[in-house]
Amino acid sequence: MYPNTQESQENFGIACKYFREQINLSQEKFALKIGMDRTYYASVEAGKRNTSLQNSQKIADGFEISLSRLFEKVENL
């Protein structure tokens, strides 16, 4: 069974926070690195945003990982 949208958003946020902490950057510095507004990115990590595929790719690129690796982490939460 597929998780609901809210659960998916929350898991995506948890995965983003995990990878961001692995590269030891604050939300502000990471958002600046990928050209995203800090408040938007903070809402992604908080599980409040249903991000587009383009923004998901931008985030994965910022972590220097594939989009599939990012989603793999989401799936395994």
GROMACS elastic network, one bead per residue, 0.5 to 0.9 nm:
[ bonds ]
;  ai    aj funct       b0    kb
    3     6     6  0.81535   500
    3     7     6  0.60809   500
    3     8     6  0.62066   500
    4     7     6  0.53835   500
    4     8     6  0.62317   500
    4     9     6  0.87238   500
    5     8     6  0.50276   500
    5     9     6  0.61230   500
    5    10     6  0.85866   500
    5    50     6  0.80922   500
    6     9     6  0.51048   500
    6    10     6  0.61664   500
    6    11     6  0.85977   500
    6    47     6  0.73137   500
    6    48     6  0.79642   500
    6    50     6  0.85233   500
    7    10     6  0.50671   500
    7    11     6  0.60930   500
    7    12     6  0.84992   500
    7    47     6  0.80763   500
    8    11     6  0.51203   500
    8    12     6  0.60595   500
    8    13     6  0.85729   500
    8    47     6  0.81176   500
    8    50     6  0.86798   500
    8    74     6  0.76281   500
    8    75     6  0.85554   500
    9    12     6  0.50656   500
    9    13     6  0.62211   500
    9    14     6  0.87080   500
    9    44     6  0.75944   500
    9    45     6  0.85628   500
    9    46     6  0.84019   500
    9    48     6  0.67280   500
    9    49     6  0.65469   500
    9    50     6  0.60247   500
    9    51     6  0.82169   500
   10    13     6  0.50626   500
   10    14     6  0.62542   500
   10    15     6  0.86813   500
   10    44     6  0.81867   500
   10    45     6  0.74456   500
   10    46     6  0.66560   500
   10    48     6  0.72882   500
   10    49     6  0.86962   500
   11    15     6  0.61559   500
   11    16     6  0.85566   500
   11    45     6  0.87781   500
   11    47     6  0.71590   500
   11    73     6  0.85484   500
   11    74     6  0.53916   500
   11    75     6  0.78430   500
   11    77     6  0.65000   500
   12    15     6  0.51196   500
   12    16     6  0.61695   500
   12    17     6  0.86454   500
   12    44     6  0.76267   500
   12    45     6  0.72603   500
   12    47     6  0.69156   500
   12    70     6  0.82142   500
   12    71     6  0.75691   500
   12    73     6  0.82028   500
   12    74     6  0.53497   500
   12    75     6  0.86616   500
   13    16     6  0.50497   500
   13    17     6  0.61631   500
   13    18     6  0.85571   500
   13    42     6  0.87566   500
   13    43     6  0.81943   500
   13    44     6  0.53818   500
   13    46     6  0.57184   500
   13    48     6  0.83097   500
   13    49     6  0.85903   500
   13    74     6  0.84421   500
   14    17     6  0.51544   500
   14    18     6  0.61576   500
   14    19     6  0.87956   500
   14    44     6  0.89987   500
   14    45     6  0.61508   500
   14    46     6  0.77172   500
   14    47     6  0.77078   500
   14    74     6  0.76805   500
   14    77     6  0.83443   500
   15    18     6  0.50048   500
   15    19     6  0.63070   500
   15    20     6  0.85331   500
   15    45     6  0.80423   500
   15    70     6  0.69653   500
   15    71     6  0.81989   500
   15    73     6  0.59586   500
   15    74     6  0.56712   500
   15    77     6  0.80444   500
   16    19     6  0.52939   500
   16    20     6  0.60081   500
   16    21     6  0.85109   500
   16    44     6  0.79863   500
   16    45     6  0.61364   500
   16    59     6  0.78226   500
   16    60     6  0.84556   500
   16    63     6  0.87338   500
   16    70     6  0.76866   500
   16    73     6  0.89906   500
   16    74     6  0.87034   500
   17    20     6  0.50403   500
   17    21     6  0.60463   500
   17    22     6  0.85430   500
   17    27     6  0.85506   500
   17    45     6  0.59667   500
   17    46     6  0.89457   500
   18    21     6  0.53192   500
   18    22     6  0.63444   500
   19    23     6  0.66805   500
   19    24     6  0.87583   500
   19    60     6  0.89478   500
   19    63     6  0.65223   500
   19    70     6  0.83549   500
   20    23     6  0.53969   500
   20    24     6  0.63270   500
   20    25     6  0.60675   500
   20    26     6  0.75776   500
   20    27     6  0.77100   500
   20    30     6  0.72994   500
   20    62     6  0.87703   500
   20    63     6  0.68293   500
   21    25     6  0.62519   500
   21    26     6  0.77671   500
   22    25     6  0.80841   500
   22    63     6  0.87292   500
   23    63     6  0.73534   500
   25    28     6  0.79244   500
   25    29     6  0.59203   500
   25    30     6  0.58181   500
   26    29     6  0.52255   500
   26    30     6  0.60628   500
   26    31     6  0.84300   500
   27    30     6  0.51607   500
   27    31     6  0.59489   500
   27    32     6  0.84708   500
   27    38     6  0.65548   500
   27    39     6  0.88350   500
   27    41     6  0.71577   500
   27    42     6  0.66073   500
   27    45     6  0.89347   500
   28    31     6  0.52253   500
   28    32     6  0.61769   500
   28    33     6  0.86188   500
   28    37     6  0.82737   500
   28    38     6  0.53006   500
   28    39     6  0.84391   500
   28    41     6  0.84009   500
   28    42     6  0.84419   500
   29    32     6  0.50742   500
   29    33     6  0.61139   500
   29    34     6  0.88332   500
   29    38     6  0.83188   500
   30    34     6  0.64254   500
   30    35     6  0.85573   500
   30    36     6  0.84429   500
   30    38     6  0.81945   500
   30    41     6  0.86326   500
   30    59     6  0.89037   500
   30    62     6  0.74261   500
   30    63     6  0.88354   500
   31    34     6  0.53276   500
   31    35     6  0.59448   500
   31    37     6  0.60346   500
   31    38     6  0.52382   500
   31    39     6  0.87028   500
   31    40     6  0.85453   500
   31    41     6  0.62635   500
   31    42     6  0.86106   500
   31    59     6  0.86473   500
   31    62     6  0.87498   500
   32    35     6  0.50514   500
   32    36     6  0.61120   500
   32    37     6  0.72205   500
   32    38     6  0.72666   500
   33    36     6  0.78230   500
   33    62     6  0.69243   500
   34    37     6  0.89947   500
   34    58     6  0.64680   500
   34    59     6  0.68519   500
   34    61     6  0.79738   500
   34    62     6  0.57350   500
   35    58     6  0.86055   500
   36    39     6  0.85926   500
   36    40     6  0.70497   500
   36    41     6  0.66778   500
   36    55     6  0.86602   500
   36    58     6  0.87726   500
   36    59     6  0.89946   500
   37    40     6  0.52674   500
   37    41     6  0.63061   500
   37    42     6  0.86408   500
   38    41     6  0.50843   500
   38    42     6  0.59821   500
   38    43     6  0.85610   500
   39    43     6  0.62095   500
   39    44     6  0.87099   500
   40    43     6  0.51960   500
   40    44     6  0.64708   500
   40    49     6  0.79656   500
   41    45     6  0.64784   500
   41    46     6  0.86334   500
   41    49     6  0.86558   500
   42    45     6  0.52058   500
   42    46     6  0.61714   500
   42    47     6  0.87512   500
   42    48     6  0.87656   500
   43    47     6  0.62536   500
   43    48     6  0.51515   500
   43    49     6  0.58782   500
   44    47     6  0.52248   500
   44    48     6  0.57922   500
   44    50     6  0.75076   500
   44    51     6  0.72677   500
   45    48     6  0.75860   500
   45    49     6  0.82372   500
   46    49     6  0.78827   500
   47    50     6  0.78690   500
   51    54     6  0.80154   500
   51    55     6  0.60349   500
   51    56     6  0.62618   500
   52    55     6  0.52510   500
   52    56     6  0.61692   500
   52    57     6  0.86048   500
   53    57     6  0.61292   500
   53    58     6  0.85854   500
   54    57     6  0.51344   500
   54    58     6  0.62289   500
   54    59     6  0.87213   500
   55    59     6  0.61762   500
   55    60     6  0.86092   500
   56    59     6  0.51169   500
   56    60     6  0.62345   500
   56    61     6  0.85841   500
   56    67     6  0.72501   500
   56    70     6  0.86606   500
   57    60     6  0.50389   500
   57    61     6  0.60106   500
   57    62     6  0.84963   500
   57    66     6  0.80096   500
   57    67     6  0.58542   500
   58    61     6  0.51061   500
   58    62     6  0.62295   500
   58    63     6  0.88477   500
   58    67     6  0.89486   500
   59    62     6  0.50330   500
   59    63     6  0.65133   500
   59    64     6  0.86762   500
   59    67     6  0.84529   500
   59    70     6  0.89051   500
   60    63     6  0.51147   500
   60    64     6  0.61634   500
   60    65     6  0.54218   500
   60    66     6  0.59761   500
   60    67     6  0.54230   500
   60    68     6  0.87776   500
   60    69     6  0.82852   500
   60    70     6  0.63850   500
   61    65     6  0.59779   500
   61    66     6  0.69779   500
   61    67     6  0.77374   500
   62    65     6  0.77124   500
   63    66     6  0.85263   500
   63    70     6  0.89694   500
   65    68     6  0.82386   500
   65    69     6  0.64070   500
   65    70     6  0.70798   500
   66    69     6  0.51877   500
   66    70     6  0.65495   500
   66    71     6  0.88151   500
   67    70     6  0.51082   500
   67    71     6  0.62853   500
   67    72     6  0.84995   500
   68    71     6  0.50865   500
   68    72     6  0.59209   500
   68    73     6  0.86590   500
   69    73     6  0.63777   500
   69    74     6  0.87493   500
   70    73     6  0.53299   500
   70    74     6  0.65307   500
   70    75     6  0.88668   500
   71    75     6  0.60882   500
   71    76     6  0.85833   500
   72    75     6  0.50868   500
   72    76     6  0.62598   500
   72    77     6  0.89174   500
   73    76     6  0.51821   500
   73    77     6  0.65185   500
   74    77     6  0.55714   500
